[in-house]
Amino acid sequence: MTTSQDILRVTLLGTGIPNPDINAFGTATMIEAGDQRVLIDCGRGTVIRLSQAGFALGHTDTVILSHFHSDHYSGIFDLLMTGTIQQPFSNRGGPLQVYGPPGVEGLAEGAWIATRPDRDIRVADSEIDPEHMRIIPHVYTEGIVYDRGGLKIIAIEVDHGEFIRPAYAFRVEYADHVFVHSHDTRYNENLIAQAQRADVFVHEVAAATPETFAKNPKAKVAIDHHATPREVGRVFAQTRPRLAMLTHLVLLPPHPMPIGAVMAELAEEFDGTVLVAEDLMTIEIGRNISVIPYHHGAKPR
């Protein structure tokens, strides 16, 4: 019998790309397992999505960053400052523990400088402990990043381009359940090898029409850093997750590829079920797999 303590719960807070989109905020994923709470990535608007999903900003003090593109970490400054405020919507009781690739130390140093004006005012008002507005950086490499209370999060090095090294995907394990998130990557054999036996595998995708390339030549730079629909289909075909999902859809203007065309290309390689992720979806992995849209009860009670 499955109990609530055996469920791996994943909330896709943000599923978007750098392009501003009110319906798809920057990448951010809340992992809940037993009494463990970890946020993976913290892109634009994460604080808003946390509130919409019913999470106080102090719900977790642990953030793991996959790489240093802005749409994966720009929201951390908002979380750092707003999360410090001692009110029910926030109420983090300590510094923010941030795990990242090499360079996370510089992020922590810069955040301490950037948040100083707000921090000085709130300290003068006796509103906060200044140390709660500090990032404690932790550098990780491929392998186990987090292992507490039965929750294990494993970093998988992927290929996101020559100048974005290292970049990581993650394999999340809890109570014999497995969730894999590709984050940003090209077609990658290392990811395929470490994504086997996943209950849910969420993978990014990128595509552009000839009309987009003709009118926006720089679109090729973005597309070349990601996996095409056929490549994602090959990844799913070689890993055979119980449920496959697409996120971080890089479908660039001025003539974005229709999602139906993306799915048709993917289907040339993979014959299983594929869902398109949306912000605020909750995935519960237990005896079965439930995908619950926000407007149908995903918000925690």
N, C-alpha and C positions, 0 to 999 in steps of 0.2 A: 504494500500500500504506500503510495506517495504522499508525503506530508509537505506542508509549506516549507519546512526546513530543507527538503530535498530538491526544491525548485531553483533553477538558475534563471534569474530574471534579468532581461536586458532591455533597457529603454533607449531607443534611437532618438536622442534629443535633437540632433542636427544631422542632416544627410546631404547638405549642399556643397557647393564649390565656391571659389572666391567671388563669382558674379553675385551682386546683391539680389536676393530673392526673398520676399516676405514669407514664402511657403517652404523654403529650404535654407535653414540657417547653417552656419559652419559646423563641421564634423564634431560631434560630441556623443559619447555613449556611456550611460550609467550601467554599471554591473552591480547586481545585488545577489548575494548568496549567503544564506544563514544570517549572521550578524555583520557580514563584511559588505562594505560599500566603496567602490572604486570608480572614478570617472576617467575614461580613456578619451583623450583629446578634449580641447576646450575652445572651439572655434567661435566665430562671431555669434552673439546672441545667446550663448549658453545660459547665462543667468536668467534671461526671460523664459527660455524653454524649461529650465529647472522649476521655476515658479508655476508655469502652466501645468507641468506634470505633477505638481503637488509636493515637490521636494523643497525643504528649507535649504538655503545655501550652505548651511553647516552640515548637511546630510552626510557629507564625506569630507575628510581633510586630505585625501590622497588623489592625485592626478598623475596619469601616465601619458606622456606625449609621444606620438609616433614619429614625428619629424617636425621641421621648423618652417613649413609653409604657413603663411599667416592664417589661412582658413582652418588650421588645426590648433592654433594656440592664441589667437588675438583676444579671445574672450577671457583669458586667464587674469588679466589686469582688473577687469570688472569683478570677477569672482573673488579675487584677492581683497579688493577694497570693500565692495558691498557686502561680501560674506563676513566681514569683521564686525559689522554693526550689530549690537546686542539687542536685537528685536526678533520676534518669533519667525519672521520671514527669512532670517539669516542665521545669526547666533553661532558662528564658528568659534570654538573655544580655544583655538591655538593657531600656530602658523600653518601654512599650506605645504604639504609634503609633495614635491613635484619630481617625478622620475622622467628622465629624458636622455636622449643621445648626448654625446659630448657637445658642449655649448650651453647646456642647461644652467651651468654655473653663471655664465654671462647674463642669461635671462634673469636669474635671481638677483644679481647685482643691479641690473638695469631697473628691475621692478621696484627695488628698495628706493632707488633715486626717484623714479617716476611717481611713486605713491606718496612721497614725502609731504607735498602740500596738504593733501587730504588728511594724512596721518597726524601732522602737527596740529591741525585744527581740532580733530577729534580727541587727541590726547589732552590738549589744553582744556577742552570741555569735560575732561574726565569721563569720556564716553567709551574709550577702548583701551586695551593693552597694546602698545605699539608693536610688540613681538608677534601679535596675531596677524599683522599685515606683512609678515616676512615669508618669503619662499625659502624652504629648506631644500636645496637641490640634491638629487641622487642620480649619478650617471649609471646607466645600464648598458649592457651589450647583449648580443643574442643569447637567449636562454631564459631561465626563470627570473622574472622581474619581481613578482609578488607571490608569496606563499604563506597564507595565514587562514586559520579557521576552516581549512578544507578547500579554500579557493586558491587556485593556482593560475597565474597569468604568465604566459610564455611568449617572449618576443621572437619574431621570425624575421630575419633580415631579408628585405626585398629590393627590387631594382626600380627606383623612381627617377633614374637619370643620373648622369655623370656628376652633376654638381649638388646632388641632394643625397649625400652619403654620410652616415648610414640612415636608412629609413626602415621602418618596421611595420609588419603586420602583427596580430596577436591571436594566440590560441588560449581560450579561457576554459578551464576544466573545474567542474564541481559536481560531486555526487554522481560520478559516472556520466555526466552530461558534458558536451563539448560545443562551444561556440567559437567560430573563427571569423575575424574581420580582417580583410586584406589591407585596409587603409589605402594609401596611394602606391600603385605599383604597375609596372609593365607585366607582361606574361612572365611568370617566374617559377622555375622548377623547384627552388627551395621551399616556396610557399606550398606548392602542390605536394611535396613530400611530407610536410608537417601539418597539412590540413586534412589528412585522412581520418575517416570515421567521425566526421563532424555531424552533429545533429543539425546545426544551422551554420551555413557559410554565407557571409555577406561580402560581396565583392564589388569593387568600383568598376566603372566602364566609361569609355570615351569613344565618340564617333563624330564625324563631320561630313556634310554633304559636299559634293563638288562645287556647288554654288557658294557655300561658306568659304571654302578654300580660295575660290576665285576673288571674292570680295574682301576677305580678311586673311591675307597670307600668313599673318602671325599666329593664326589658329593652329598651324602645324606644330609650332613649338609646344603648345599645351597638349595636343593630341599625342605627340611622340613620347610623352612622359607617362602614358597610361595604357590600359589594355583595351583592345578593340572588342566589339561584341563577339566575334568568332573566337578570339583568344579566351575570353571569359567562358564561352561555351566549352572550350577545350579543357579549361581548368575544372569546371564543374563535372565534365565527363570523366576526368581522371581522378576526381576525389569522391564523387557520388554522395554528396551530403543528403540527409533526410529532407532538408529544405534549403533551397538556394534562393538568394535574394540579391538584388542590385541596389547599389547606393552610389552617391557621389557621381551623378550622371553628368559627364562633361559633354554636353550637347550644345555646341556653341552657335551664337547668332552670326550673321543675320538670317540664315536659313537652317535652323537646327533640325537635326534628323528626328523624325517622328519616333516615338517610343515603339510603335508597331514595327517599324523597320529595324530598330535595334533588336527587338525580340525575334524577328524573323531570321536575322543573321545569326544570333546566338543559337537558335534552334537548328541551324545547320550542323552544329557540333554536339548539342546536348538535348536529350529527349525528355528530361524531367521537368518538374514544376518549378517555375521561377516567379517570385514576387518582386515588385518594385517597392523599395522602402520609402516611407514618408516620415517626416519629422513627427516625433512623439508617439510612434508605434511602440508597443511593448511586446516583447517576445518572452513567453514563459516556457521553459524547457523542463519538463517533468516526465510523467508517464506518457504524455503526448506533447505535441508542440502547438502552442496557441499563439497566434499573431493577432493582437488586439489594437485596432486603430484608436487614436485618442478620443474621437467623438463617440466611441462605443464602449467606453468604460476602462480605457487604459490608465486613466488617472488613478493613482493609489488612493485607497480608502483610509 
